[in-house]
Amino acid sequence: MDDAYSSMLSDFSLETTAQGAEHFQMLSDVPEGTQVKVAFLGNETFDQRLSAIEVLCASRVCPMPIISARRLESAWVLDSYLTQAKQVGQIESIFLVGGDPSTPQGVFADSLDVINSNILDRFDIKTVGIAGYPEGHPRIHTEVLWACLKRKVDELSSRGFSVEITTQLSFDAERVIFWVEQIRSEGIHVPIRIGIPSPSTVKGLLKFAGQCRVGTSLRLLRQYGWQVTSLLGNVGPADFLEAFREGVQDRDLGDVRLHVFPMGDLSTVMLWMKGVATQPCE
């Protein structure tokens, strides 16, 4: 297996809701030190998120709280959350997103506002993750996405943070590769994690994609090379990964890893990841 591809598979990250963090307690298959993003959902409380961070630390993985800028009611709320997260989990990394609400619930209109508030500077945070959109965003023009990405990387780097980009849920391997090449051509050489779903039902995948504001359909999945027949069938990213592996041969894309969105039982997801990591290439 290609060294770069093997490294990409071995150093993957995961994601969980606050309520789903308890599953990591009951499972020993998740490698120690695995980065696990903790979602910032509107139907979960700060206490639930803090409890999740504590559980994940006890499970010997590394929680990375997601901060949803437009869901924060005030700067004090952000300060309080980070203070308590450091107390219960000694977190060293966070992930910034604008968030689902179109209207801010407080003083932060987007993740850049959080960065420029100087609040993050007061905590011993080493890495700040930001979102990337290889397949676009339904509400933001591509030119704006690029400009904001560069500004966030520049602002965070100038403040001494390490930066990591994690993409939205991705389906088109060719488009993702082209996007990563664009990132590198702009002189941005931070680690990039490619967001993929674990195997699931087609219906479940399309529903999750909609929740992530990623437009897709049966027709588009087939167009991207995913083996799907109907909404009642099952689907996984094996073809995406193979297309990505073939596409990156003889290309130097730098530090590229995977971010897996678990679609179902965590033990099943980990069993699948073990199979992918040990599967020989043609």
SULCOR-V702490 format. One record per helix or strand of 2 or more residues. SS is the DSSP state (h for helix, s for strand). FROM is the first residue (numbers start at 1). TO is the last residue. Records with the same first field share a line. If there is no record, write none. Layout:
BEGIN
SS = FROM-TO, FROM-TO
END
This chain:
BEGIN
h = 3-10, 19-25, 46-58, 69-71, 75-89, 111-116, 120-122, 142-158, 173-185, 202-211, 218-223, 238-248, 266-278
s = 13-16, 35-38, 62-68, 93-97, 127-132, 162-169, 191-197, 200-201, 234-235, 256-261
END
